Amino acid sequence: MALYLTKELDNEAVIYVWEITETEQELMRMCSIPNDELEELSMIGSEARRKEKLAVRALLGEIFDEKVYLGHHDNGRPFLHNSAQEISISHTRRFVAIITHRDESLGIDIESLDRNFDKVQTHVLSEDEIDDLSEREESRNLQLAIIWSAKEAIYKRMSLSNVDYSDQIEIERFSPRDEGTLDAVFTHKDGSELEFELEYMVFDGHVMVWLVG
């Protein structure tokens, strides 16, 4: 088993992170997958992507005592067919992260810091967010990673389509650390706003951001 960490939050949400150390065959033996998903899996050319999806199933099997069945709404938001628990899922080549809560809406995102986040600055940041970036390249890339991950987590929590990341999701100024909180505002297209507080942590070359409620 490769459960990397479990983090229990004050709001009763729980985060589980699985490190993908198994082979594809080992992951297949760990989880029971419906035939239609096996067919979808066989059409994925990348072994790494297949392992990510299998690791999600393996982690769900670790989290829940009874077998759960994963589904997705039309907008891609995951849900469990036979459980009232709310979930959000994210994965990289190395890690799978799942956050659960009995009834609150959730969002989680995990990203590898090996990735170059320069395109995030170009495509998804507002002018104010760009102005807040550090001039130091290493700090800037970490800032961009956290901002991108935060916007992804908010997008998953909102469960809406056609969201403009640069215009509708604003991350307030922050100084990146190994862990901390972020303030953010989501602006609906009718102009109404929702304020969020997100949490994040940096570990083992990755950043993970989440929100509950």
C-alpha positions as YAML, in Angstrom:
chain: A
units: angstrom
residues:
- id: 1
  name: MET
  ca: [0.00, 0.00, 0.00]
- id: 2
  name: ALA
  ca: [1.25, 3.47, -0.78]
- id: 3
  name: LEU
  ca: [-0.84, 5.81, 1.39]
- id: 4
  name: TYR
  ca: [1.56, 8.76, 1.63]
- id: 5
  name: LEU
  ca: [-0.32, 10.93, 4.12]
- id: 6
  name: THR
  ca: [-3.65, 11.48, 5.82]
- id: 7
  name: LYS
  ca: [-4.56, 14.97, 6.99]
- id: 8
  name: GLU
  ca: [-7.61, 15.53, 9.20]
- id: 9
  name: LEU
  ca: [-8.86, 19.12, 9.06]
- id: 10
  name: ASP
  ca: [-10.60, 21.13, 11.78]
- id: 11
  name: ASN
  ca: [-13.76, 21.31, 9.66]
- id: 12
  name: GLU
  ca: [-13.97, 17.47, 9.66]
- id: 13
  name: ALA
  ca: [-12.79, 17.11, 6.09]
- id: 14
  name: VAL
  ca: [-10.02, 14.57, 5.51]
- id: 15
  name: ILE
  ca: [-7.31, 14.62, 2.84]
- id: 16
  name: TYR
  ca: [-5.70, 11.40, 1.63]
- id: 17
  name: VAL
  ca: [-2.62, 11.31, -0.60]
- id: 18
  name: TRP
  ca: [-1.47, 8.15, -2.36]
- id: 19
  name: GLU
  ca: [2.03, 7.85, -3.80]
- id: 20
  name: ILE
  ca: [1.97, 5.89, -7.05]
- id: 21
  name: THR
  ca: [4.80, 3.40, -6.53]
- id: 22
  name: GLU
  ca: [3.02, 0.31, -7.89]
- id: 23
  name: THR
  ca: [3.16, -1.11, -11.39]
- id: 24
  name: GLU
  ca: [0.06, -0.94, -13.53]
- id: 25
  name: GLN
  ca: [-0.52, -4.65, -12.97]
- id: 26
  name: GLU
  ca: [-0.27, -4.26, -9.19]
- id: 27
  name: LEU
  ca: [-2.78, -1.42, -9.24]
- id: 28
  name: MET
  ca: [-5.15, -3.49, -11.39]
- id: 29
  name: ARG
  ca: [-5.07, -6.25, -8.76]
- id: 30
  name: MET
  ca: [-5.84, -3.74, -5.99]
- id: 31
  name: CYS
  ca: [-9.08, -2.42, -7.42]
- id: 32
  name: SER
  ca: [-12.28, -3.69, -8.92]
- id: 33
  name: ILE
  ca: [-13.16, -1.74, -12.06]
- id: 34
  name: PRO
  ca: [-16.45, -1.93, -14.03]
- id: 35
  name: ASN
  ca: [-16.18, -3.29, -17.57]
- id: 36
  name: ASP
  ca: [-17.08, 0.02, -19.19]
- id: 37
  name: GLU
  ca: [-14.23, 1.72, -17.35]
- id: 38
  name: LEU
  ca: [-11.83, -1.06, -18.29]
- id: 39
  name: GLU
  ca: [-12.69, -0.36, -21.91]
- id: 40
  name: GLU
  ca: [-12.06, 3.37, -21.42]
- id: 41
  name: LEU
  ca: [-8.79, 2.57, -19.67]
- id: 42
  name: SER
  ca: [-7.61, 0.40, -22.55]
- id: 43
  name: MET
  ca: [-8.03, 3.36, -24.90]
- id: 44
  name: ILE
  ca: [-5.60, 5.56, -22.92]
- id: 45
  name: GLY
  ca: [-2.24, 5.40, -24.63]
- id: 46
  name: SER
  ca: [-0.16, 6.74, -21.74]
- id: 47
  name: GLU
  ca: [0.76, 4.20, -19.06]
- id: 48
  name: ALA
  ca: [1.26, 7.06, -16.57]
- id: 49
  name: ARG
  ca: [-2.31, 8.27, -17.15]
- id: 50
  name: ARG
  ca: [-3.69, 4.76, -16.76]
- id: 51
  name: LYS
  ca: [-1.81, 4.39, -13.48]
- id: 52
  name: GLU
  ca: [-3.19, 7.71, -12.21]
- id: 53
  name: LYS
  ca: [-6.75, 6.54, -12.81]
- id: 54
  name: LEU
  ca: [-6.08, 3.13, -11.26]
- id: 55
  name: ALA
  ca: [-4.45, 4.78, -8.23]
- id: 56
  name: VAL
  ca: [-7.63, 6.83, -7.68]
- id: 57
  name: ARG
  ca: [-9.55, 3.55, -7.44]
- id: 58
  name: ALA
  ca: [-6.94, 2.06, -5.14]
- id: 59
  name: LEU
  ca: [-7.10, 5.07, -2.84]
- id: 60
  name: LEU
  ca: [-10.90, 4.98, -2.72]
- id: 61
  name: GLY
  ca: [-10.60, 1.35, -1.66]
- id: 62
  name: GLU
  ca: [-8.24, 2.42, 1.13]
- id: 63
  name: ILE
  ca: [-10.50, 5.25, 2.33]
- id: 64
  name: PHE
  ca: [-13.85, 3.45, 2.43]
- id: 65
  name: ASP
  ca: [-14.59, 0.24, 4.29]
- id: 66
  name: GLU
  ca: [-17.16, -0.84, 1.72]
- id: 67
  name: LYS
  ca: [-16.81, -0.78, -2.03]
- id: 68
  name: VAL
  ca: [-17.76, 2.57, -3.55]
- id: 69
  name: TYR
  ca: [-18.64, 3.36, -7.14]
- id: 70
  name: LEU
  ca: [-17.16, 6.50, -8.68]
- id: 71
  name: GLY
  ca: [-19.19, 8.56, -11.12]
- id: 72
  name: HIS
  ca: [-18.90, 11.98, -12.73]
- id: 73
  name: HIS
  ca: [-21.49, 14.66, -13.34]
- id: 74
  name: ASP
  ca: [-21.78, 16.14, -16.84]
- id: 75
  name: ASN
  ca: [-19.39, 18.94, -15.81]
- id: 76
  name: GLY
  ca: [-16.78, 16.39, -14.68]
- id: 77
  name: ARG
  ca: [-17.30, 16.72, -10.93]
- id: 78
  name: PRO
  ca: [-16.79, 13.33, -9.24]
- id: 79
  name: PHE
  ca: [-19.32, 11.73, -6.93]
- id: 80
  name: LEU
  ca: [-19.90, 8.38, -5.27]
- id: 81
  name: HIS
  ca: [-22.99, 6.45, -6.39]
- id: 82
  name: ASN
  ca: [-23.43, 4.62, -3.10]
- id: 83
  name: SER
  ca: [-22.15, 7.11, -0.51]
- id: 84
  name: ALA
  ca: [-23.36, 10.51, 0.69]
- id: 85
  name: GLN
  ca: [-19.77, 11.69, 1.21]
- id: 86
  name: GLU
  ca: [-18.65, 14.64, -0.90]
- id: 87
  name: ILE
  ca: [-15.31, 14.19, -2.65]
- id: 88
  name: SER
  ca: [-12.84, 16.03, -4.84]
- id: 89
  name: ILE
  ca: [-9.94, 14.39, -6.66]
- id: 90
  name: SER
  ca: [-6.64, 15.49, -8.18]
- id: 91
  name: HIS
  ca: [-3.57, 13.65, -9.42]
- id: 92
  name: THR
  ca: [-0.10, 13.99, -10.89]
- id: 93
  name: ARG
  ca: [2.21, 11.31, -12.23]
- id: 94
  name: ARG
  ca: [3.42, 10.65, -8.69]
- id: 95
  name: PHE
  ca: [0.51, 11.41, -6.36]
- id: 96
  name: VAL
  ca: [-3.25, 11.07, -6.12]
- id: 97
  name: ALA
  ca: [-5.08, 13.35, -3.66]
- id: 98
  name: ILE
  ca: [-8.68, 12.94, -2.49]
- id: 99
  name: ILE
  ca: [-10.52, 15.16, -0.01]
- id: 100
  name: THR
  ca: [-13.77, 14.01, 1.62]
- id: 101
  name: HIS
  ca: [-16.47, 15.58, 3.78]
- id: 102
  name: ARG
  ca: [-19.87, 14.31, 4.85]
- id: 103
  name: ASP
  ca: [-21.81, 17.21, 3.24]
- id: 104
  name: GLU
  ca: [-19.70, 20.28, 2.30]
- id: 105
  name: SER
  ca: [-18.70, 21.15, -1.27]
- id: 106
  name: LEU
  ca: [-15.00, 20.61, -1.86]
- id: 107
  name: GLY
  ca: [-12.13, 21.39, -4.17]
- id: 108
  name: ILE
  ca: [-8.56, 20.07, -4.23]
- id: 109
  name: ASP
  ca: [-5.67, 20.33, -6.65]
- id: 110
  name: ILE
  ca: [-2.13, 18.98, -6.60]
- id: 111
  name: GLU
  ca: [0.66, 20.00, -8.98]
- id: 112
  name: SER
  ca: [4.28, 19.04, -9.53]
- id: 113
  name: LEU
  ca: [6.71, 21.92, -9.08]
- id: 114
  name: ASP
  ca: [8.84, 20.48, -11.89]
- id: 115
  name: ARG
  ca: [6.33, 22.02, -14.24]
- id: 116
  name: ASN
  ca: [7.02, 25.44, -15.78]
- id: 117
  name: PHE
  ca: [4.11, 27.70, -14.84]
- id: 118
  name: ASP
  ca: [4.97, 30.66, -17.10]
- id: 119
  name: LYS
  ca: [1.86, 30.08, -19.21]
- id: 120
  name: VAL
  ca: [-0.25, 30.49, -16.07]
- id: 121
  name: GLN
  ca: [0.92, 34.08, -15.85]
- id: 122
  name: THR
  ca: [0.00, 34.68, -19.48]
- id: 123
  name: HIS
  ca: [-3.40, 33.02, -19.55]
- id: 124
  name: VAL
  ca: [-5.04, 32.88, -16.12]
- id: 125
  name: LEU
  ca: [-3.77, 35.76, -13.96]
- id: 126
  name: SER
  ca: [-5.40, 39.14, -13.53]
- id: 127
  name: GLU
  ca: [-3.35, 42.32, -13.78]
- id: 128
  name: ASP
  ca: [-3.38, 42.64, -9.97]
- id: 129
  name: GLU
  ca: [-2.15, 39.08, -9.54]
- id: 130
  name: ILE
  ca: [0.67, 39.70, -12.02]
- id: 131
  name: ASP
  ca: [1.67, 42.85, -10.13]
- id: 132
  name: ASP
  ca: [1.90, 40.80, -6.92]
- id: 133
  name: LEU
  ca: [4.39, 38.27, -8.35]
- id: 134
  name: SER
  ca: [7.91, 38.07, -6.95]
- id: 135
  name: GLU
  ca: [10.78, 39.24, -9.13]
- id: 136
  name: ARG
  ca: [12.81, 36.18, -8.06]
- id: 137
  name: GLU
  ca: [12.32, 33.36, -10.57]
- id: 138
  name: GLU
  ca: [12.20, 30.52, -8.03]
- id: 139
  name: SER
  ca: [9.71, 32.32, -5.79]
- id: 140
  name: ARG
  ca: [7.65, 33.37, -8.79]
- id: 141
  name: ASN
  ca: [7.29, 29.81, -10.08]
- id: 142
  name: LEU
  ca: [6.11, 28.67, -6.64]
- id: 143
  name: GLN
  ca: [3.65, 31.56, -6.48]
- id: 144
  name: LEU
  ca: [2.33, 30.71, -9.93]
- id: 145
  name: ALA
  ca: [1.98, 27.03, -8.96]
- id: 146
  name: ILE
  ca: [0.02, 27.91, -5.82]
- id: 147
  name: ILE
  ca: [-2.21, 30.39, -7.67]
- id: 148
  name: TRP
  ca: [-2.94, 27.92, -10.46]
- id: 149
  name: SER
  ca: [-3.66, 25.14, -7.98]
- id: 150
  name: ALA
  ca: [-5.93, 27.46, -5.96]
- id: 151
  name: LYS
  ca: [-7.90, 28.47, -9.04]
- id: 152
  name: GLU
  ca: [-8.27, 24.83, -10.04]
- id: 153
  name: ALA
  ca: [-9.54, 23.96, -6.55]
- id: 154
  name: ILE
  ca: [-12.08, 26.80, -6.68]
- id: 155
  name: TYR
  ca: [-13.18, 25.75, -10.17]
- id: 156
  name: LYS
  ca: [-13.79, 22.20, -8.93]
- id: 157
  name: ARG
  ca: [-15.68, 23.44, -5.88]
- id: 158
  name: MET
  ca: [-17.92, 25.74, -7.98]
- id: 159
  name: SER
  ca: [-18.72, 22.98, -10.46]
- id: 160
  name: LEU
  ca: [-19.50, 25.46, -13.25]
- id: 161
  name: SER
  ca: [-18.57, 25.50, -16.92]
- id: 162
  name: ASN
  ca: [-16.97, 28.30, -18.94]
- id: 163
  name: VAL
  ca: [-15.20, 29.95, -16.00]
- id: 164
  name: ASP
  ca: [-12.74, 32.71, -16.89]
- id: 165
  name: TYR
  ca: [-9.84, 32.13, -14.49]
- id: 166
  name: SER
  ca: [-8.31, 35.58, -14.95]
- id: 167
  name: ASP
  ca: [-11.58, 37.50, -14.64]
- id: 168
  name: GLN
  ca: [-13.72, 35.43, -12.25]
- id: 169
  name: ILE
  ca: [-11.20, 34.00, -9.77]
- id: 170
  name: GLU
  ca: [-8.98, 36.44, -7.89]
- id: 171
  name: ILE
  ca: [-6.33, 35.22, -5.44]
- id: 172
  name: GLU
  ca: [-5.37, 37.88, -2.91]
- id: 173
  name: ARG
  ca: [-1.71, 38.78, -2.41]
- id: 174
  name: PHE
  ca: [0.29, 36.28, -0.33]
- id: 175
  name: SER
  ca: [3.88, 35.28, 0.43]
- id: 176
  name: PRO
  ca: [4.47, 31.62, -0.43]
- id: 177
  name: ARG
  ca: [5.63, 29.36, 2.40]
- id: 178
  name: ASP
  ca: [5.76, 25.63, 3.03]
- id: 179
  name: GLU
  ca: [2.13, 25.85, 4.16]
- id: 180
  name: GLY
  ca: [-0.40, 28.59, 4.67]
- id: 181
  name: THR
  ca: [-3.79, 30.07, 3.78]
- id: 182
  name: LEU
  ca: [-5.07, 32.03, 0.81]
- id: 183
  name: ASP
  ca: [-7.96, 34.42, 0.44]
- id: 184
  name: ALA
  ca: [-9.84, 34.40, -2.85]
- id: 185
  name: VAL
  ca: [-12.94, 35.82, -4.49]
- id: 186
  name: PHE
  ca: [-15.09, 34.13, -7.10]
- id: 187
  name: THR
  ca: [-17.20, 36.50, -9.18]
- id: 188
  name: HIS
  ca: [-20.28, 35.09, -10.89]
- id: 189
  name: LYS
  ca: [-21.15, 36.39, -14.33]
- id: 190
  name: ASP
  ca: [-24.04, 38.35, -12.80]
- id: 191
  name: GLY
  ca: [-21.53, 40.22, -10.62]
- id: 192
  name: SER
  ca: [-22.30, 38.51, -7.30]
- id: 193
  name: GLU
  ca: [-19.29, 37.38, -5.32]
- id: 194
  name: LEU
  ca: [-18.24, 34.50, -3.06]
- id: 195
  name: GLU
  ca: [-15.27, 34.75, -0.72]
- id: 196
  name: PHE
  ca: [-13.14, 31.70, 0.07]
- id: 197
  name: GLU
  ca: [-10.28, 30.82, 2.37]
- id: 198
  name: LEU
  ca: [-8.08, 28.08, 1.00]
- id: 199
  name: GLU
  ca: [-5.23, 26.17, 2.58]
- id: 200
  name: TYR
  ca: [-2.09, 24.90, 0.92]
- id: 201
  name: MET
  ca: [1.03, 22.88, 1.62]
- id: 202
  name: VAL
  ca: [4.25, 22.26, -0.27]
- id: 203
  name: PHE
  ca: [5.83, 18.80, 0.01]
- id: 204
  name: ASP
  ca: [8.22, 16.60, -1.90]
- id: 205
  name: GLY
  ca: [8.35, 18.78, -4.99]
- id: 206
  name: HIS
  ca: [4.58, 19.29, -5.13]
- id: 207
  name: VAL
  ca: [2.02, 21.86, -4.06]
- id: 208
  name: MET
  ca: [-1.49, 20.97, -2.89]
- id: 209
  name: VAL
  ca: [-4.34, 23.46, -2.35]
- id: 210
  name: TRP
  ca: [-7.82, 22.74, -1.01]
- id: 211
  name: LEU
  ca: [-11.00, 24.38, 0.22]
- id: 212
  name: VAL
  ca: [-14.09, 23.20, 2.06]
- id: 213
  name: GLY
  ca: [-17.50, 24.85, 2.01]
...
